[in-house]
Amino acid sequence: MQTQRQAAKPLIEPSPPAAAADECRRLRIVARIDTPHLWDSTATRLLGCARRRWQGRPDIADHPPLRRWSQIQDSQLRPEQPCLRTLFAAFASDSLVSGDPCADLAAAIMLLSSCPAEAVQQADPRTVRFSVYAYREDDLPLAEDLITTAVHACGTVLARRCTVVHPPVRSSAPLVDHPTPELLVLGSTAAR
């Protein structure tokens, strides 16, 4: 008599499949800020580092991630990600305003990692939700490290999740050029 053995689980978890070139990953981190004054100074210091990185560089417009994200966001029907082009333009024109720790940290992440990012204070003023968007060519690990390091200095990471998002793409043909099914045409015999 032959018995069947159940397959043993592997000791090492298989690595997740590699992201396709056209897949946009969204990293979300929710954090609780326990020391607000330390949070403010950490965000200010990171934004200062990001400013120094780009200060006096004439090649901002030629930065490959900036050009790539500009093309991606121009092709979307309604851009959901924060816009790198707007941030870099504000930086280049020296009109980047600081003072809000959430906005400062998001700006620092975008300037240092070149990934669109946002930091939004939640209903509980001590809770902040971070969202970072990245394609395969982007530096998502750097963005994640910036967030977690800043949060660990003054609070706790409550949740982390990375998902793939498929942004809506703008159709090249206007809506009126698409054929309309007979059932939807007013006055047709099929609609009666």
C-alpha positions as CSV (number, residue, x, y, z in Angstrom):
1,M,0.0,0.0,0.0
2,Q,1.3,3.4,-1.0
3,T,0.7,6.4,1.1
4,Q,0.9,10.0,0.0
5,R,2.9,12.5,1.9
6,Q,1.8,16.1,2.1
7,A,4.3,18.5,0.8
8,A,6.2,20.4,3.5
9,K,6.1,24.1,3.6
10,P,9.3,25.7,2.4
11,L,11.5,27.1,5.2
12,I,12.1,30.3,3.2
13,E,9.2,32.2,1.9
14,P,9.3,32.7,-1.9
15,S,10.1,36.2,-2.9
16,P,7.3,38.2,-4.3
17,P,7.1,38.3,-8.1
18,A,9.1,41.2,-9.7
19,A,7.0,44.2,-10.5
20,A,6.3,44.7,-14.2
21,A,7.8,47.9,-15.7
22,D,4.3,49.5,-16.0
23,E,3.1,48.7,-12.5
24,C,2.9,51.5,-10.1
25,R,3.4,50.6,-6.5
26,R,1.8,52.6,-3.7
27,L,3.3,52.3,-0.3
28,R,1.1,53.4,2.6
29,I,2.4,53.9,6.1
30,V,0.3,55.1,9.0
31,A,2.2,56.5,12.0
32,R,1.4,57.9,15.4
33,I,3.5,61.0,16.4
34,D,4.3,60.9,20.1
35,T,6.7,63.9,20.3
36,P,5.3,66.8,18.1
37,H,8.3,69.1,18.6
38,L,10.7,66.4,17.5
39,W,8.5,65.6,14.5
40,D,8.7,69.3,13.5
41,S,12.4,69.5,13.8
42,T,13.0,66.1,12.0
43,A,10.8,67.2,9.0
44,T,12.6,70.6,8.9
45,R,16.1,68.9,8.9
46,L,15.1,66.4,6.1
47,L,13.7,69.3,4.0
48,G,17.0,71.2,4.6
49,C,19.0,68.2,3.4
50,A,16.8,67.9,0.3
51,R,17.2,71.6,-0.5
52,R,21.0,71.3,-0.2
53,R,20.9,68.3,-2.6
54,W,19.3,70.4,-5.4
55,Q,20.7,73.8,-4.5
56,G,22.3,75.5,-7.5
57,R,21.9,72.6,-9.9
58,P,21.0,73.7,-13.4
59,D,19.9,70.3,-14.5
60,I,16.7,70.0,-12.5
61,A,14.5,69.9,-15.7
62,D,16.6,67.1,-17.1
63,H,16.2,64.8,-14.0
64,P,15.1,61.5,-15.5
65,P,12.5,60.6,-12.8
66,L,11.0,64.1,-13.1
67,R,10.7,63.8,-16.8
68,R,9.2,60.3,-16.5
69,W,6.6,61.2,-13.9
70,S,5.7,64.3,-15.8
71,Q,4.8,62.2,-18.9
72,I,2.9,59.7,-16.7
73,Q,0.9,62.3,-14.9
74,D,0.2,64.1,-18.2
75,S,-1.3,60.9,-19.6
76,Q,-3.7,60.4,-16.7
77,L,-7.3,61.4,-16.7
78,R,-7.1,62.6,-13.1
79,P,-3.7,62.5,-11.5
80,E,-4.0,60.8,-8.1
81,Q,-0.4,61.1,-7.1
82,P,1.2,64.3,-5.8
83,C,2.9,66.1,-8.7
84,L,6.7,66.0,-8.8
85,R,6.8,68.7,-11.5
86,T,4.9,71.2,-9.3
87,L,7.2,70.6,-6.4
88,F,10.4,70.8,-8.4
89,A,9.1,74.0,-10.1
90,A,8.4,75.5,-6.7
91,F,11.9,74.6,-5.5
92,A,13.5,76.0,-8.7
93,S,11.6,79.3,-8.3
94,D,12.5,79.4,-4.6
95,S,8.8,79.5,-3.7
96,L,8.8,76.2,-1.7
97,V,7.1,77.2,1.5
98,S,7.9,75.2,4.7
99,G,6.5,75.2,8.2
100,D,3.9,72.3,8.1
101,P,5.8,69.1,9.1
102,C,3.6,66.9,7.0
103,A,4.2,69.0,3.8
104,D,7.9,69.4,4.7
105,L,8.4,65.7,5.0
106,A,6.5,64.9,1.8
107,A,8.6,67.5,0.0
108,A,11.8,66.1,1.4
109,I,10.8,62.6,0.3
110,M,10.0,63.8,-3.2
111,L,13.2,65.8,-3.6
112,L,15.4,63.0,-2.2
113,S,13.8,59.9,-3.6
114,S,12.1,61.4,-6.7
115,C,8.9,59.5,-5.8
116,P,5.6,61.3,-5.6
117,A,4.6,61.4,-1.9
118,E,2.1,62.8,0.4
119,A,1.7,63.0,4.2
120,V,-1.8,63.7,5.5
121,Q,-2.7,64.4,9.1
122,Q,-5.7,62.2,10.1
123,A,-8.7,63.0,12.3
124,D,-6.5,62.3,15.3
125,P,-3.9,65.0,15.1
126,R,-1.2,62.6,16.2
127,T,-1.8,60.2,13.3
128,V,-0.2,60.8,9.9
129,R,-0.8,58.7,6.7
130,F,2.0,58.6,4.2
131,S,1.5,57.5,0.6
132,V,4.4,57.1,-1.8
133,Y,4.1,56.1,-5.5
134,A,6.9,54.4,-7.4
135,Y,7.6,52.5,-10.6
136,R,10.4,49.9,-10.9
137,E,12.9,52.6,-11.7
138,D,12.1,54.7,-8.7
139,D,13.8,54.6,-5.3
140,L,10.9,53.4,-3.1
141,P,13.3,51.8,-0.5
142,L,14.8,55.2,0.1
143,A,11.4,56.8,0.5
144,E,10.3,54.1,2.9
145,D,13.6,54.5,4.9
146,L,13.1,58.3,5.1
147,I,9.6,57.9,6.5
148,T,10.3,55.1,9.0
149,T,13.5,56.8,10.2
150,A,11.7,60.1,10.8
151,V,8.8,58.3,12.5
152,H,10.9,56.2,14.7
153,A,12.7,59.4,16.0
154,C,9.4,60.7,17.3
155,G,6.7,58.1,17.2
156,T,5.6,54.6,16.1
157,V,4.7,53.0,12.7
158,L,1.2,51.6,13.1
159,A,0.7,50.1,9.7
160,R,2.5,49.5,6.4
161,R,1.0,48.3,3.1
162,C,2.4,48.2,-0.4
163,T,-0.1,47.6,-3.3
164,V,-0.1,47.9,-7.0
165,V,-2.3,50.6,-8.5
166,H,-3.3,50.9,-12.1
167,P,-4.0,54.6,-12.8
168,P,-6.7,55.5,-15.3
169,V,-5.3,56.4,-18.7
170,R,-6.7,59.2,-20.8
171,S,-8.3,58.0,-24.0
172,S,-6.8,59.4,-27.2
173,A,-10.2,59.5,-28.9
174,P,-12.9,61.9,-27.8
175,L,-15.9,60.3,-26.2
176,V,-18.3,61.4,-29.0
177,D,-16.4,59.4,-31.6
178,H,-17.2,56.1,-29.8
179,P,-20.1,54.2,-31.3
180,T,-23.2,54.1,-29.2
181,P,-25.1,50.9,-28.8
182,E,-28.5,50.9,-30.4
183,L,-30.3,50.2,-27.1
184,L,-29.1,53.5,-25.8
185,V,-30.0,55.7,-28.8
186,L,-33.1,57.7,-28.0
187,G,-36.0,57.0,-30.3
188,S,-34.7,53.7,-31.6
189,T,-37.1,50.8,-32.0
190,A,-35.1,48.6,-29.6
191,A,-35.5,51.2,-26.7
192,R,-39.3,51.1,-27.0
